[in-house]
Amino acid sequence: MTNQKQWQDICKTGEILPNIGVCALFEGQQVAIFKIADSSGTEQLFAINNYCPFSESNTISRGLVGSLAGKIVVASPLYKQHFDLSTGICLEDSTVSLDIYPVRIEGDTVQLAA
């Protein structure tokens, strides 16, 4: 039996501005999606749970993105904990992490998989 990912359309790529998060509903969960552009203009997509366990609110998509300790992170907008967008791990408390989701671009559509 093959373990195939089931991809779901979320939004168009133009609906996500570089370095700013957006929130989407995916399989009953709020997911924060970020399109991060590096200095050369190359873009990467990240999808992470929108729920901040420190503030107990769905606010991660409103956080500021940047780099810290060589990692691409989002800072929770309320209490400023930093979450690695690749792993979901909190840099200030490695016992806390957020779920991450596979994300890709298919044509001009952003898709997530469970």
N, C-alpha and C positions, 0 to 999 in steps of 0.2 A: 504494500500500500504506500503510495507516495504522499508526502506531506506538502501539498501545494498551498501556497498562500492565496487567500481570497481577497483580491484588491477591490476597494470601493472608491468611487469618485467622491471627492470632498469639495473641491472648488477649482476655479481656473487659476493658473499661475499668476496672472496679472492682478488678482485680488489680494495677493500677499506682497506687501512692500518690503524691500530689503531691510534687514536688521530691526524689524518691528513684528511682533507676534500677532497672530489672529487666533480666535477660539472657534473650534468646530465641534459638532456633536458626532461621535463615532461609537457605534455599538453601545449606546446609553451612557457614554462617558464624555466629559468635556476634555478636549485635547487642544493643547497649545501648539501651533505650527509656526515655525520660524524659517525664513529664507535669509541665510547669512551670506553676505558678499565679502570676499577677502580683498586685499589691496589690488589684486590683478583683475578684479571683477568677476571671478569665478564664484558661482553661487552653490550653496549646499542647503538642503532641506533637513529640518529636524522636527520630530513630533514627540511631544512629552505630555504627560498628564497635566492638566491645568490646575489641579487641586494642590494648594500649598498646605502641608501638614502643620506648619508652624503657626500660620494665621488662621487655619481651618476655613479657608476661602478659595474660591475658584478665580485666582488672580494671576497665575504664572504668565499667561499670554500678555499681560500688561507690564511685565518686568523688563528691565534693561538688559540688553545683550552686550557681551564683550569677551575678553579673554582674561583668564586668571590662572596662574601656575601652569601655563601652556595649554590650557583647555578652553574650549568655547563654552561659555556659560550664560545662564540667565539669572539675574538677581531678582529674588522675590520682591515685589514692589512694597510690601508692608514692613517686613523685618530684615530684608536684605540678605538672606541666606543665598548662596550661589549654588546652582545645580548644573552639573555637567550635562550639556545637551546630547552628548553621545551615549552616556551611560545612565543618566538620571540621578547619579549619586550627589548628595549634598557635600560640598567641599568643607564646610565647617563641622559637619557631623556625619561621618561616613556610615553610621547605622541607619540613616534616613535616606531614602531614595524615591524617585518618582518613576512610574512606568514609562518606558519609551516604546515607540511604535515604528515599524518599518514604513518608510515613506518614499515615494518616487514620483517622477513626472512622466506621464504618458501623453504624448502630443503636447497640448497646452493645459492638461488637467492634472491636478495634484491628487494622488491616490494614497490611501493608507491600507495596511493589512493587519489582520489580527494574528 
